[in-house]
Amino acid sequence: MKLIIFTLLLSISSAFATPKTLEVWFLSVDKTAFIDSIIPKIKYSKLTAQYQCQKIGDYCFDPQIGLYKKENDKIVEATDYSALDTKEEFNEAGEYKEGEYDPCKNPGHFDIFCKKGSKKKVTKVQKQKLELWVDISSTMKQVDGSDYKSKCVRERFLERVGGSCPLNEKMKVYIFDENRKELGNFDRVCLNSGTNRVDRLIRDIKASTAESLIIITDIYEAKAEFIDFVEQVAGGSVKGIDKPLYAKDILNDVSRIQKMCN
């Protein structure tokens, strides 16, 4: 049975291009007692402090699990979505709804909408030796906060790595919350807001063409399915699970990461 599972995982991983070296760093809140029982259904609950909460009526919404609320100190997930006034609240911004508008019915629209016209030359994507993806969601404030007088550790880390791995020459840096964006400089790394989507992060890892990929996020994203994907499917490694990893600790890895871009 173990051989069958391993073969299945191997076949899944070969179906997409994952990086040769993949590391995910889960940063914890420094000098804070961890809560053992607040999320009992996740096996990494010792290092996980709380769900994310976007208020929707009487419920909270977490991108990882959906609707939930707390009753008698227990987390209860919603099973009946009729409690919401409308399901529109769950539609992603800018989502195209079939049947509402068909641009191809109007011949005056551009070719990109209706797939007409001459074929465009496809530019081959250049493979990058080193990529760093840095979480900027709101929960990162708890593990790597900063003020207007000082830089967060993530920004200082990137600047030091960039000393030997110039940005956009030997490495690329992306910031992410629910979406991922490439950086031209490091000034947005400490601006924390929004939430995360582990499913999108997994999708982006599958599509990555980087030789080495380092992802810096927080312990709130240490979901079992994400860790299993990184370790078992993508053949990567995680830090910050067996013992807490604090923001200040990542500065110790600067020289090692610099070697990945050469």
N, C-alpha and C positions, 0 to 999 in steps of 0.2 A: 504493500500500500504506500509506504514512504517513497519507494522508487517511482511509483505512478505519479504521486504528488509533485516530486522533484522534476520529473520529465514534463509535467504539465506547466509548472512554473517556468522552466527553461524555454518551452515553446512559446509561452506568452511573452517573455522578455525578448525573445528574438524577433517578435513581430513588430517591434518598434525600436528606434535608435536611442538607447539610454547612454549617458556619459560613461566613459571608462572608469572614472573616479567620481563617486557621488557621496557627499557627506551632508547630513542635516544636523544643525546645532540647535538644540532647544534650550533657550536661556530661561533661568528661573529668577524669581524675586530674591534679591540678596537679603540675608538675615531676617527671613520671614518664616514662621512656622507653616509647614505644609499641612493641608487638610486631607485626612485619610478617607473620609466617608462621603464627601459631598457628591461625588460622581461614582457610585459603586459599580455601575455597569461597564466602565472603562478600566481595563486592567492596569493602566498607568496612572490611576487616580491619586497615588501618593504625591505625585509631582504636578497635579492638575488642580488649580484652585477654584475655578468657576466657569460656568457657561457664559457666552456672550449674550447680551440681552438687548434686542430692539423691541420696544413696547408696541404691541398690536392688540388693542382692546385689553382684556384681562390676562393676555398671554405675553410671553417673551418669544422672540424669534432668534434662533441661532442657525447660521447657514449650514452648520454641520449636521444638525439633527431635526430642524424644523421648529414647530411650535411646542412650547412647554410652559408649565407654571409650577410654582412651589406650593405644596399643600402639606401642612404638618411636618415641615422640615424635610420633605421628600420631593424629588423632582418627578413631575408627572408629565409625560409627553401627550400632546393632543392627538386624538384619533378622529375626532369629528370636526371638520373644518367649517361646518355650517355656522360656527360661533362667530366667524368673521362677517363683516358687513358685505365684503366683496372679495373675490379671489384675485382681483386686479392687483392687490398689494403684493402678490408673490411674483408678478411678471417682472422680468428684468427690464431695466430701462432701455428703451429703443428696440424692444423685441418686435419683430414683424409678425402680425397676425394674419393668417391666410384668409383671403376672401375680402378683407377690408379695402385693399388697394392693389391694383395690378398695373405697374408702370409699363408693362409690355403692350398694353392695349393702346397706349398713346405712342404713335410712331415718332414723335418729336423728341423722345428721351434718348439719352446717351447709350452707346453700345454696352457699357458695363452692366446695365440693368437687365438687358434682354439677351446678352450673349450673342450678339450679331457683329458682323464686320470682320476685319482681318485679324488673324492671330497675332498676339503680342509675343515678342521674344522673352523667354523666361531667363532671368538672371540667376545663376547658381549661387546658393547661400554659402558664404565662406565659413568653414569650420573654425570655431574659436578654441584656443587652447585652454583658457580659463574664464569661467563666468562665476560671478558672485550674485546671488539673489538675496536681497535684504528686506525683511518684513518691516513695514511701516504702519501696521494696523494699530488701533487705539490701545490694545493691551500691551504693546511694546513700551508704553510709557512706564508701566510698572516694573519692567526689568531693565530698562535703559533710558531713564528720563534725562532731560536736560533743560536748561533755561537759556535766556538770551545771552548770558555771559559766557556760557561754556558749550562745547560740542559734546554730543553723545558719544559713547564708546564706539558705536558702529561707524560713525564718520571718521573718528581718529584711526580706527582699524583700516578702513579703506584707503585713507591717505598714506598710511605707512606701507601697505601692500603696493599702492600705486607708485611708491618710490622706485621700485624695481620692475613693476609691471604697469607701464603707462596706460591710462584709461583710453580705450578704443584703439590702442595699438597692440598691446599684448594681453589685455583683458577687457571684458565687458561687465558692466554692473547694471543690475535691474533692481528696482524697488517693486514691492507688491503688497496689495491688500487683497481685494477680490480680483483685481486685474494686475497685470505685470507691465511695467513701463521701463524702457531703457534710459539710463542716466547719461547726461553729458558732463555733469560735475556732481559733487557730493552734497550740495547745499540742501537737498530735500530729504536726506536720509533720516533726519531727526524730527520731521513733521509727521507725527503719528495721528492717524484718524482712520475710521472705517473698520470693517471686519474682514475676515478671511474666508476662503472657500477651499478646503482641502481637495475636493474633487478637481477643481481647476488647477491646483498646484500639481497634482498627479498627472493631469493631462499635459501640462507644460513640460514636466520632466520627461515624459514619453517622447515628446517632440524635440527635445534639446539635442543639438549636434555638438555641444561642447565636449572637449576631451575630459576636462575636470570641472565639476560643478559643486560649489559650496553654497548651501542655503542656510541663512541665519534667521531663525524665527524664535518664538517663545514657547514656553511649556504648555500654554493653553491650546496649542495646535498638536500636542502629542496624542493624537487619536490612534487607537489600536490599528485601524485599517491603513492609516498613513505610514506608521512605523513598519507594519508588515509588508507594505508595498516597497518601501525603500530597501529593507533588509533582504526580503525573500525574492521579490520579483525583479527589482532593479539591481540587486547585488551591491547595494551601498551600505553605509554605516551611519549610525546616529550617535550623538554625544548629548549628555545631559539627562539621560534616563536612569542609568545605574546610580549616578550621584549628581547633585546639582551642578550646573554649569552657569556661572555668573558672567555678566557682560564684560567685566574687567578681565576675565580669564581668556577671552578671545585674542587679546593683544599678545599673548604668549605664543600664538600660532602664526604670527606674521611671517617669520622667515621660512617656515615650512610651506606656507601657501605661495610665497613668492617663487619658490622653486617650480611650482606647477605651470608657470607661464613661460618658462624657458625651455 
